[in-house]
Amino acid sequence: MDLSVKLPGLNLKNPIMPASGCFSFGKEYSQFYDLSLLGAVVIKAATLNERLGNPTPRVAETYSGMLNAIGLQNPGVETIIDQELPYLKDYDVPVIANVAGSTVEEYEQVAKAFRRTDAISAIELNISCPNVKEGGLQFGTNADVAAEVTRKVKQVSQVPVYVKLTPNVTNVVEIAQAVEQAGADGLTMINSLTGMQIDLQNRRPLLANKVGGLTGPAIKPVAIRMVYQVYQAVKIPIIGVGGIMTVEDVLEFLLAGASAVQVGTANFQNPMICPELIEQLPACLAKYGFTSVEEAIGKGHPSE
Ligand SMILES: Cc1cc2nc3c(=O)[nH]c(=O)nc-3n(C[C@H](O)[C@H](O)[C@H](O)COP(=O)(O)O)c2cc1C
């Protein structure tokens, strides 16, 4: 069974990769399995300077997923390049660097910094962060701002740029088309949905940040809907993410139009989830009548 997928900058052995923020820089998971088994590794968001993240509590369980407000904790791009990426070079796996910032200039600077390493194969722009200059508006919720940050990063990046879309918008197709026009090589979708939980004893929001990002099985139908809609509206490839727990979920994303998938929250429940999904994928594809991954992409659209 051919599990390989070719995407801009990425020759994937298989379409399964851990999602940013749910795998750190891979070291912890390498105690469980050989990271070379993975299609790719997506590392935790990199910002220009070190960030300590939000105060605790910053995660909470929900019936069908979790809420988090980590606050982009990371050691800063230079430390990531010097201390984290060399470790991943020992593995035969492409690395995608997730890039975040508070201003367009910060995104540009982080993307520029990654030029001095050949350890990454692509950049994933996390445009769910607030744009400080625009007064806290998320980059990803405004088509013009999303396009601007994409264009600027494309100008300085030596590797293909995937833009990770936020679902917290009215019209995701409009944002997807704007970043495609601005030169994005691909899309990753979706990031977390804004959510909240109130602690009954203390009569206040459970997370110190009050609001957090909802992830896990609860968001899968939203992600599938958005991938499906965007697949019909753009030509660039889509990496699907949101609530994947089983191999059937992986196939569902492929049918909706994703060329590859990321697995986030499920890693916290089962650190072996990614290699298990890779192992189970051939039988699942065969069961539903496919002889390769490529064959299944977009086949959930009745007109295809
Ligand atoms: C604890 C945690 C940290 C995350 N950190 C990041 C991050 O740094 N950058 C990013 O683009 N997405 C981040 N995400 C979002 C995930 O990459 C993914 O888009 C989201 O969790 C949906 O997938 P899932 O339902 O499989 O978890 C984070 C998610 C979680 C749960």
The ligand as an ORCA input file, in Angstrom:
! r2SCAN-3c Opt
* xyz 0 1
  C      -1.477     22.016     24.532
  C      -1.610     22.523     23.118
  C      -0.656     23.405     22.607
  C      -0.760     23.883     21.284
  N       0.205     24.714     20.797
  C       0.135     25.125     19.483
  C       1.169     25.924     18.910
  O       2.183     26.243     19.559
  N       1.021     26.338     17.616
  C      -0.065     25.975     16.855
  O      -0.140     26.368     15.684
  N      -1.035     25.188     17.372
  C      -0.964     24.754     18.650
  N      -1.948     23.942     19.157
  C      -3.076     23.533     18.287
  C      -2.822     22.162     17.661
  O      -1.663     22.174     16.848
  C      -4.033     21.701     16.812
  O      -4.271     22.626     15.779
  C      -5.296     21.576     17.662
  O      -4.976     21.005     18.906
  C      -6.373     20.749     16.983
  O      -5.977     19.417     16.832
  P      -6.430     18.249     17.865
  O      -7.908     18.357     18.007
  O      -5.964     16.967     17.223
  O      -5.721     18.521     19.143
  C      -1.861     23.465     20.475
  C      -2.806     22.582     21.008
  C      -2.697     22.099     22.299
  C      -3.735     21.130     22.820
*
